[in-house]
């Protein structure tokens, strides 16, 4: 199905791609911590709001 050259290229491409992604993540980690401070609270509020809507839907259906 695939030639040996294609398999080697795919493996090398995936390896280099993952290494570049990890390097960029580590480089920007401190910046992300500073810029996205409090994002966890927004996510928690959103999940709570969705749970409230589902609860109200269940209660009002009966």
Residue pairs with C-beta under 8 A, 6 or more apart in sequence:
2 10
